[in-house]
């Protein structure tokens, strides 16, 4: 059995005939690693060969002396530590390390690091994008809320009366004198003046850019309480035919009989509009509506109360009826006429020269005709009965009739079953 040889550089076991160390790649001199040669040349003791038991792994020799390294002294590289002895089986031919394909360990590490860093960067970017989006939404909502709050406090409608989202510009107060009167639901309503301003100190309910205020005087001429719905029955009509409702008033719409008072109605606008381009519309959609242009010289003749004094005498049922007055109006007893209709009120003076008490019931025998329309009365104030010898008794009878023009005919129906029988009487007039 030949003696085991070892690499003089790293101490790895060698096989016969090897020219390079399979562990460190050092060039082997002839006879290098021979234990007998080493012992003879260095004066050291004999190094025993491998154990007889083939299954026992070879024991690594002690590291070579420092002066056996191939690197020159004073280099920047530290001395290499001796590797553990190879566990190569006897008889195998080891491939020299220089002949093996070298792995670029730095590339693998950098690749792994690069993938990890890329994944981390991607996650961070996604998180930042999400956080940025939600942050933007939060900031945007907060800004919008802040703007809305500031706008409301400043009495402005967002986006109106301004350019490029800037704050609305205050406008100087403009006043137009109107002094025109219409009667709605028996309330004489005089439009005194119209004002346009950014706001009014006594109106805390309006948050528009511009407020249009209509100053009015109201007088309930009827004997009934009037209930006026400002928010739905008083509309401001703009030049494009759109409408704006009242959003505040000095007082509510309840007016007791005979009450006179001052009032104002405020309308919110998104921008300043010339007053003479606006129209006030009064009345519900189911009522006889009235429109007044706010120019100060609107033609209101169609809405005015008209009165005539026929003084026509009618002999009926033993009594003398004098038709003293006829009134045409769009309202009666705090109520507005229906769409296309008007109230016709007939005033009478009645004498009873007979010796009998006469009972009056106008709904039974009195009719008013206009064209093809014949209606019975809606209300009357006639006395219930007239005692014998009564003179100068007064009362009224009211009918709701179409607004169309034409001759009106009062019909007092025949009463054939009365005792004595009563014949029909008529009277014509035009108003």
Number of C-alpha atoms within 10 A of each C-alpha: 5 9 15 19 23 22 25 23 25 25 22 25 23 24 20 13 9 17 16 19 25 22 23 18 17 19 15 18 12 10 13 18 23 20 20 18 13 19 13 12 9 9 9 11 11 12 15 10 15 16 12 8 8 10 8 9 14 18 14 16 16 10 15 14 9 9 10 11 15 10 13 9 11 7 8 8 9 9 12 11 8 17 13 13 16 15 9 12 11 9 8 8 11 15 13 16 15 14 9 8 7 8 8 8 9 9 11 11 11 12 12 12 12 13 12 12 13 12 12 12 12 12 12 12 12 12 12 13 12 12 12 12 12 12 13 12 12 12 12 12 12 12 12 13 12 12 15 16 13 14 19 16 10 17 22 29 22 22 16 19 22 17 10 6 11 11 19 22 15 16 15 10 14 12 15 17 14 20 17 19 18 19 22 26 24 24 29 18 21 18 23 18 18 24 17 25 18 25 25 17 5 7 16 10 11 22 21 24 29 29 27 26 23 22 21 21 17 20 19 24 21 20 13 16 20 22 15 19 15 18 16 15 16 23 21 25 19 16 13 8 10 9 15 17 18 20 17 19 19 13 12 12 14 11 20 17 18 14 14 16 11 14 17 17 22 25 22 24 24 16 19 16 14 12 18 13 13 19 20 18 18 22 23 17 11 11 20 20 20 18 19 22 19 24 16 17 11 13 11 14 9 11 21 13 14 14 15 14 14 15 15 14 15 16 15 16 23 15 19 19 22 19 20 17 17 22 16 23 24 29 25 24 17 22 19 24 23 20 16 14 18 23 22 27 22 22 23 24 19 23 21 22 16 16 11 12 14 17 13 14 13 20 14 12 15 19 19 23 17 18 12 6 9 16 15 19 20 14 16 17 13 20 15 10 13 21 15 15 13 16 15 13 14 16 14 19 21 21 21 23 23 17 18 11 10 11 12 18 17 18 18 21 17 16 15 11 8 10 8 10 10 16 14 15 15 15 15 13 14 12 14
